[in-house]
Amino acid sequence: MELQFVGCGSAFTTKEYYQSNLLVKKNGKNFLIDIGGDARFGLAELGLSAKDIDAFTLTHAHVDHCGGVEWLAFSRYFAPGNKPTLYGVGSLLHDIWIKSLAGGLESVEGKMLKLEDYFPLHLVSPNETFEWENIQFRPVQTVHVMNGYKIVESYGYLIQDMAVGSPTVFFTGDTQFAPNQLTKFYSMADIIFNDCETSPFKSGVHAHYSDLKSLPDATKHKMWLYHYQPGDRPDPIADGFLGFVSKGQVFSFDQH
């Protein structure tokens, strides 16, 4: 199994970084975690197009994570061949369709379409897992934003190639600094990719670097940082982290 960051930056970043969408690769196939609005450009830089995406999932409804689904849907709907399978928590995907995708995708000349007209769906409930190419994906709900008194659905993933001895990866997706909620999952992981805000002010909806520095050394020593802002950044190695992820960076997780 390989992980490759199509992008590593925040929602409003530039082409130097692109938005933080993650490619999982195995057996010559490609699974995307999130397809943001600029994902097609990031994929093109990796030599990939819509026809190369075999499956995908979405972590939440913000445009830097689902804004490229319309591109993928139309690119594959009007082309011959198999369509990519959409995996994920059913309640979240229903919400994303209603609130973010239906406006552009529900109408094709002479037809009213649904999400399943574009993609085969593999839906799970919260606390359930799904598998793709013998890789297990376990959704982990994170606290990203509140809608009044309600936590908006947002998920990270514990990812493990089911080959014996394969390490467990925790990809947080977008999350606030929430050690009380995430410590258990940090401890379960052999390597962590964590949302990290580096702006001079705290938005309150992402884990800020200054707060992540307070995590135990044992956690930081297995943590890579992504979803950061353009501009100057602190020295993550000096602060005990593995580093900032760079655009296009590849991580290989072969059997031990």
N, C-alpha and C positions, 0 to 999 in steps of 0.2 A: 504494500500500500504506500502511495505517495500523496502528500498534501502539497498543493501549490497555491500561493496567494495571487489570485488574479489582480487584486489590489490590496492595499494595506492602510489606506487613509480614511479620513472621516467623511461625513456626508457631503461636505462642501469643498473637497480637496480638488487638486488639479491633476492633469495627466501624468505628472511626475510620480504620483502615488496611486491614483484611481481609488475607487471605493472598495471597502473590505469585503470582497466576495472570495470564497474559498473553493478550490477545485480538489476533489478527491479522485485519485486515479488508481485503477487496478485492472489487470487483465486486458489492457488496451482500451478500457472504457472510462468515461468521464462522468462524475457526479458533482453537481454544483450545489454548494450551500450558499444560497442567496444569488439573485441576479439583479444587481442595481442598475440604475439608468445608464451608467457608462460601461457596463460589463462587456458589451459587444466590442468596445474598443480595446479593453484589457485582454479579452480573449483573442482578438485579432493579433495583438502583439505576441501572443503565445503560439500563433499559427493555427488557431481554432476558430470555427464558425458555429452557427446554430446547428448544423447537421452533425457536429461532433459531440453534442451534449446528449448523453443517454438517459440521464435522470437528474432530478434536482429536488431541493426542499427550500423552504422559506422560513426565516427565523421570526420575522414580524413584518408589520405593514408599512414601514417607512420606505420612501422612494429609493433610497440608496441600497435597499435590500430586495425590493420587489419591482422597481421601476422598469427593469429590462424584460419582464415577463411578456409584455405585449410584443416586443421584438421577437422573442423566441417563439411565441404562440403563432404569430402570423407567418414567420419564416418557415415553420414546420407544417402548418395547416395547409398551405397552398403548395407544398412540395410532396413528391412521392416518398414512400418509405415509412418506417416506424416512427412514432412520436415519442418524445421523452416522457418517462413516467414521473409524476409528481408525488413525492412522499411527504408525509407530515401529519401533524395533529389536526384532525378534522375540523374542530371548532375554529382554529386559527385560520385555516385555509378558506373556510366558508366566509369568515369575516373579511379576509383580504379580498376575496372575489367581490363581495357586496360593496365594500368601501373604497377599494383601490383599483380593481381591474375591470369590473363589469362595464364601466363607462366607455372604455375603448374596445372591449372584446365581445360584448354580448350581442352585437349586431353586425352581421355580414349580409350583404345584399340578398334580400329574400328570406333570411333566416334569423331566428333568435337562438343564440348559442349559450351553453353553460360551460363551466370550467372543464368538465369531463369530455366535452366535444373537442377540446384542444389537446388534452393530456390524459392518458390512463392514470387513474388515481389509486394510490395506496395509502389509505387513511388509518391512523391509529388514534387511540384515546390517550389523554395524559397518563403518565406512568407506564405506558406500553412502549416497546421497542419495535424497530423494523430493521430488516437486513437487506443489503444490496451487495452482490458479489462477495458474499460471506463476510461482509463487514457489518457489525452491529452498531446501530445509531440509537442512543437513548436520549430523548428530549429532556432537558432540564429547564424548568421555567425560571426565568430571571426577573428581577425587578428593574424595569427600564423606565417606563413612564406611568403616571397615574392619570386617569380620565375622571376628574372629580374625585369620587370616593372608590373608584374601581381600578384595580391594576390591569393595564392593557396586556394581553397575551404577548409574550416574547420568550423565545427559547434559545438556549445554547444546546450543545450536544456533547455527550460522552461518546467517543468513537473508538471502536476496537476491532481490528482485523481478528477474526476468530481463529486464525492460525495459532498454534500453541506457542506461548511465550511472547506474543505480540503486545507491545505496550498500550496502555489506555491513554487516549488524548482527550483533553477537555477544551473544547472551543466554546467560549462563553457567549458568543453573540454580543449584542448590545446589553450592557448591564450597568447599573449604579454600583458604587462601592458598597458591597453587601457581604462582609466576611461572615456574619452570623448565618446567612443563608447558604453561602457557597463553600465554607470551610470543609464540609463533608465531601464535596465533589473535588475540591482541590486535593484532598488527601487520597482520593480514589485514583487520581490521575498520575501518570508518569511524566507527562509533559502538558503544560497549560498554555493556551493562546488566549490572552485576556484583553478585553476592551480597555483602551488607555487614552484618556483625554490629556492633551499637553498644552492646551490654550492657557493664557495667563489668568483667565477667570474660569470658575467652575460652573458648568451648565446645570449640574444637579441630576442629570440623567445618564451620565457616563462615569465610569470609574476614573478619577483624576490621578495622574502620576504621583502627586504629592501625598495622596491617601494610600495608594498601593505601596509606597515605600514603607509603610508601617506594618505590612504583613510580615509574618515570621520568615526568617532567612530560608528555612527548609522549603517554604512555598515559593519564594522568589527565585530560588536556585533552579526551579524547573519551569519558570514562566517566561514566555515571549510576549511582547507587547505589540498591539496593532490598533488600528482605528484612531490614529493620532493626527494632529493638525500639521500643516506645512510650517516650515520655519525652524528656528533653533530648538534643539531638544536637549534634555539633560543626558548625562552619561549613565546608561542603564547598568553597565558592567560594574561600575564603581558602587552602584547602589544595590548590587546583589542579584540583578535579573540576568537572564540569558541574552537579552538584547531587544532592539526594535526589529520587527519583521520588515523586510524590504519587498517592494513590488516584484512579483515573479519568483520569489524565493521558494525553493523546493525543500521539503522535509521528507526523508524516506524512513519508513518504519517496517523494516523487514523482520522476519522471525529471528529471535535471538539464537 
